[in-house]
Each structure stands twice: as C-alpha cells, then as structure tokens.
C-alpha cells in the first residue's frame, strides 16, 4: 500500500499522525482508540460540528429511529416526527426526554425485548441499520426546516405490520402520509398530524 506524503517534506502522513498521537499520550491527555477528550471519535466523524450535548441528543434520536425501523427512508420520517415533537410545546424540549416518554416509542419501552440494546447503542457499535440511524439522526438534527419531508404538525406514527391492532389514537383518523411496502403493497407506516 502506497503511503501518502505531505508536499512540504517527504515524511509519510501516517508517521506524522503517529507522532501527534504519541505526543498526546506522553502529555497524558485523554485519548484512547475510541475517544478524544471524552468524545467518541466516530461521533466526530458523523457530527463534526456538534458539541457534547448535541452529540447526546443525536445519539438518543438515533436510538429511537433504530428501534423503530432499519430502513433508511423510514428512519428519516421517524426522525422528523421526533424532531416535530421536540419543537412542539405539547412535548418535552429534548430528544432524550421525548423518546423516553412512556409508551411512545415501542423499542424504548422497558417491556420491549430489545430495550437493553436500543437504549445502550453507542456511536461505535455495529448493527444492521445502526450506521444509517446515526447518519439520519445527525442530518435531521441539523437540517433546515425547508427540507422536511412531512409537515411540522405530524407528531404520531405507527407501523400496521408491527402491531396487532390500530392504536386508539389512530382509530377514525386519516393518515397524512403513508409508506407502503414496495413488494407487497401492504402499509408499513402511517403518519398522523393534529393528534390530541
């Protein structure tokens, strides 16, 4: 494998990087294979402009999105519903508080069989759909309102293929947006606005 070099001298960049990290170790700064100054390195790859508080919010948004679906387009819609709730005066104003409200996001309810995994996933974990959940959470967290795929009043959804019966709050209501299964045509997700 060819080593990339800087133009100013012929020292391979890999040696320069190793020297910097070695210096950090000598100075006793907080550095490990996974963190720098206590912030996960992989988190910086996804959200380089985020501060520590924002990273925590993005992580909780990603956990909720991941717990609901592993399909990226569906993850985007779920993330916007959560963002809509955070922006609404009817709900708490942090992502963590919104997604941990009792009986709101099934995968984050303590009775869910995947609860432990869903509530402890971290930036450097590997699971099918997790990487896209982190990317979606970051994108939606920092997105301009002009790119929203659903109206700001859409604060509820459910997956008809994942539940035994229609939730009481959805009975008699017309969804404002639906996501059909591309193969069977059956309804995968239904999104609702103006639910009391």
C-alpha positions in Angstrom: 0.0 0.0 0.0 1.4 3.4 -1.0 1.9 5.9 1.8 0.6 9.4 1.2 3.1 12.1 1.8 3.0 15.8 2.5 4.5 18.2 -0.1 6.5 20.2 2.4 8.7 17.2 3.2 8.8 13.5 2.5 7.6 12.3 5.9 4.7 10.0 5.4 1.4 11.3 6.9 1.0 8.1 8.9 4.2 8.8 10.7 3.2 12.4 11.4 -0.2 11.2 12.8 1.5 8.6 14.9 3.9 11.3 16.3 0.9 13.6 17.2 -0.9 10.8 18.9 2.3 9.7 20.7 2.8 13.2 21.9 -0.8 13.3 23.2 -0.1 10.1 25.1 3.1 11.5 26.6 1.2 14.6 27.7 -1.3 12.4 29.5 -4.3 13.8 27.5 -7.5 11.8 27.4 -7.0 9.7 24.3 -7.9 6.1 23.5 -8.8 4.1 20.4 -12.4 5.3 20.9 -12.4 8.7 22.5 -10.6 12.1 22.3 -11.3 14.4 25.3 -14.1 12.1 26.3 -16.0 12.4 22.9 -16.3 9.3 20.7 -14.1 9.6 17.7 -16.7 8.1 15.5 -19.3 10.6 16.7 -17.0 13.3 15.4 -17.0 11.6 12.0 -20.8 11.8 11.9 -21.3 15.2 13.5 -18.0 17.2 13.5 -19.8 20.5 14.3 -21.7 19.1 17.3 -20.9 19.8 20.9 -21.1 17.2 23.6 -24.7 18.0 24.5 -25.7 17.9 20.8 -24.0 14.5 20.4 -26.0 13.1 23.3 -29.2 14.3 21.7 -28.2 12.9 18.3 -27.5 9.6 20.0 -30.9 9.4 21.6 -32.6 10.4 18.3 -30.6 7.6 16.5 -31.6 5.1 19.2 -35.3 5.8 18.8 -35.0 5.8 15.0 -33.1 2.5 15.0 -35.6 0.9 17.4 -38.5 1.7 15.0 -37.0 0.7 11.7 -33.8 -0.3 9.9 -34.9 1.1 6.5 -33.3 4.5 5.9 -36.2 6.3 4.2 -38.5 5.2 7.1 -35.8 6.2 9.6 -35.9 9.7 8.1 -39.6 10.1 8.5 -39.5 8.7 12.1 -36.7 11.2 12.9 -38.7 14.1 11.6 -41.7 13.0 13.8 -39.4 13.1 16.8 -38.0 16.5 15.8 -41.6 17.8 15.4 -42.3 16.7 19.0 -39.2 18.4 20.3 -40.3 21.6 18.6 -43.9 21.3 19.9 -45.0 22.9 23.2 -47.0 19.7 23.9 -43.9 17.6 24.5 -40.6 17.9 26.4 -37.9 20.0 24.6 -35.1 17.5 24.4 -34.7 14.4 22.2 -33.9 12.2 25.1 -37.0 13.3 27.1 -39.2 12.9 24.1 -38.1 9.4 23.1 -38.1 8.1 26.6 -41.7 9.2 27.4 -43.6 6.1 28.5 -45.4 4.1 25.8 -44.4 6.4 22.9 -41.7 4.6 21.1 -42.1 0.8 21.4 -38.5 -0.1 21.2 -37.6 2.2 24.0 -40.3 0.8 26.4 -38.8 -1.3 29.2 -41.1 -4.2 28.2 -39.7 -4.4 24.7 -37.4 -7.4 24.2 -34.7 -5.2 22.5 -34.9 -2.4 25.2 -31.5 -3.1 26.6 -29.8 -3.0 23.2 -31.9 0.0 21.9 -31.1 2.2 24.9 -27.4 1.4 25.1 -26.2 1.6 21.5 -23.3 4.0 21.1 -21.7 5.6 18.1 -19.0 2.9 17.7 -21.4 -0.1 17.9 -22.2 -2.2 14.8 -25.6 -3.4 14.0 -27.7 -3.6 10.8 -29.3 -0.2 10.3 -27.4 1.5 13.1 -25.0 3.4 11.0 -27.8 4.8 8.9 -29.7 5.6 12.0 -26.8 7.7 13.3 -26.4 9.5 9.9 -30.2 10.2 9.7 -30.3 11.5 13.3 -27.4 13.8 12.5 -28.9 15.0 9.3 -32.3 15.7 10.8 -30.9 17.3 13.9 -29.1 19.9 11.9 -31.5 20.1 8.9 -33.1 23.3 7.9 -36.9 23.3 8.2 -37.2 23.8 4.4 -36.1 20.2 3.7 -38.7 18.5 6.0 -40.5 15.6 4.2 -43.5 15.9 6.4 -45.5 18.8 7.9 -44.4 20.1 11.3 -47.7 19.0 12.8 -47.0 15.3 12.2 -46.2 14.0 15.7 -47.6 10.5 15.6 -47.0 7.3 13.6 -47.4 3.6 13.8 -46.5 0.5 11.8 -49.5 -1.6 11.0 -47.3 -4.6 10.2 -45.8 -4.4 13.7 -48.9 -4.1 15.8 -51.8 -6.4 16.4 -54.4 -3.6 16.3 -54.7 0.1 15.4 -53.8 2.3 18.3 -56.8 4.1 19.9 -55.4 7.5 19.0 -55.3 6.5 15.3 -58.8 5.0 15.1 -61.1 7.1 12.9 -58.1 9.3 11.8 -56.8 9.7 8.3 -53.0 9.4 7.9 -51.3 12.5 6.4 -48.5 10.3 5.0 -48.2 6.5 4.4 -45.3 4.2 3.5 -46.3 1.1 1.6 -44.1 -2.0 1.4 -42.5 -1.9 -2.1 -43.1 -5.6 -2.7 -46.4 -6.5 -1.1 -48.0 -3.0 -1.1 -49.2 -3.5 2.5 -48.9 -0.5 4.7 -45.6 -0.3 6.6 -46.0 3.1 8.3 -48.8 5.6 8.8 -48.1 9.2 9.9 -50.6 11.5 11.5 -50.9 15.2 12.3 -53.0 17.1 14.8 -53.5 14.2 17.2 -54.6 15.3 20.6 
